[in-house]
Amino acid sequence: MESLEIGITTNLTAVKSNEMETPIYLLSNNKNSIYIKREDFIPFSFGGNKARKAKYFFKEIDSLSCDCVVTYGSSSSNHCRVIANMAASKNLHCYIISPEEASSETYNKKLMSLFDAKIITVPINNVHDTIENLLSELREDGFNPYFIEGGGHGNLGTQAYVDCYNEIRVYEQQNNIFFDYIFFASGTGTTHAGLVCGQLINNDTPRKIIGISIARTNPRGRQIVIDSIKSYFNCNNIICNDDIISDATIILDDYICGGYGKFDHQIQGDIKSVLMKFGIPMDSTYTGKAYTGMMAYIEKGTITGKNILFIHTGSAPLFFDTLNLFQ
Ligand SMILES: *Cc1c(COP(=O)(O)O)cnc(C)c1O
């Protein structure tokens, strides 16, 4: 493959992903025009970014003729639910290693069990070794397991969001619009990395892509996104200057709200009002937190007259987990 040098060459052909294209709607048109991309509409297992990524992993599972899947995540993991569902639909055994420190009863956990996934709960410090041991046992028993990192992290997950970025560009071209900002919830940073890779490949530098961290603090959170971007570029033989990558990687850690799964009255209020006004459900761990973070950022930066895209990354089961906490 020829190498692509970012900032110099711009003719990398976009990967078509019509199979999964999700709609973009105008949400509100006051000080700014805020649009929403409904990744929660991806038509598999309640949708969301984990469903988009999972398609890519299962394509590889097919091509490598793997016969079982191993992944890890907490009991509230959207990733684990989607992988368990997709594995079941393809008649593959699915093993989920789960830290006992994050194993509370949730709808995602119920769904994983419903899909007959084998959930192996161990102390968080044993997760790594348990995965290694399970993979070697499966191989010794003659199986060909496929391992997926937690959250669908890795170059294939990044690819899924490079393709999503290209979908956004097609929308812009067709509707004669340019999104000045793109906001979304950032967890493992894979969705974020894919969007920034797409931006850099296409030389769309005037746009700000802003991840709202839902748990990780900077500088670590930001560094993980940068590492994912570099890993994807290396893997695809794309050359890009470190400063360009660094300038394009913006992740805010001011809206973490105490950590993973924690939320406050502001987030609850926003979830309620968006649901009542637009009929769009958001959850307090990811999408609601990102929405509140985005609104605070717009307010604080006194941003006006801009086109802003919010990516709704899914998480329907988590909405129901906290529904009874709403007054
Ligand atoms: C996992 C997840 C995210 C974060 O995506 P990453 O690619 O891990 O950063 C955001 N929103 C929802 C609903 C998720 O399930």
Ligand as a Chemical Component Dictionary entry (heavy atoms), coordinates in Angstrom:
data_LIG
# 
_chem_comp.id                   LIG 
_chem_comp.type                 NON-POLYMER 
_chem_comp.pdbx_formal_charge   0 
_chem_comp.three_letter_code    LIG 
# 
loop_
_chem_comp_atom.comp_id 
_chem_comp_atom.atom_id 
_chem_comp_atom.alt_atom_id 
_chem_comp_atom.type_symbol 
_chem_comp_atom.charge 
_chem_comp_atom.model_Cartn_x 
_chem_comp_atom.model_Cartn_y 
_chem_comp_atom.model_Cartn_z 
_chem_comp_atom.pdbx_ordinal 
LIG C1 C1 C 0 -18.864 2.860 25.115 1  
LIG C2 C2 C 0 -19.736 4.032 24.933 2  
LIG C3 C3 C 0 -19.214 5.304 24.668 3  
LIG C4 C4 C 0 -17.747 5.573 24.603 4  
LIG O1 O1 O 0 -17.186 5.065 23.397 5  
LIG P1 P1 P 0 -15.628 4.790 23.328 6  
LIG O2 O2 O 0 -15.395 4.419 21.921 7  
LIG O3 O3 O 0 -15.339 3.667 24.274 8  
LIG O4 O4 O 0 -14.933 6.026 23.742 9  
LIG C5 C5 C 0 -20.088 6.349 24.487 10 
LIG N1 N1 N 0 -21.410 6.161 24.557 11 
LIG C6 C6 C 0 -21.961 4.959 24.821 12 
LIG C7 C7 C 0 -23.435 4.855 24.906 13 
LIG C8 C8 C 0 -21.135 3.853 25.014 14 
LIG O5 O5 O 0 -21.693 2.657 25.265 15 
# 
loop_
_chem_comp_bond.comp_id 
_chem_comp_bond.atom_id_1 
_chem_comp_bond.atom_id_2 
_chem_comp_bond.value_order 
_chem_comp_bond.pdbx_ordinal 
LIG C1 C2 SING 1  
LIG C2 C3 SING 2  
LIG C2 C8 DOUB 3  
LIG C3 C4 SING 4  
LIG C3 C5 DOUB 5  
LIG C4 O1 SING 6  
LIG O1 P1 SING 7  
LIG P1 O2 DOUB 8  
LIG P1 O3 SING 9  
LIG P1 O4 SING 10 
LIG C5 N1 SING 11 
LIG N1 C6 DOUB 12 
LIG C6 C7 SING 13 
LIG C6 C8 SING 14 
LIG C8 O5 SING 15 
# 
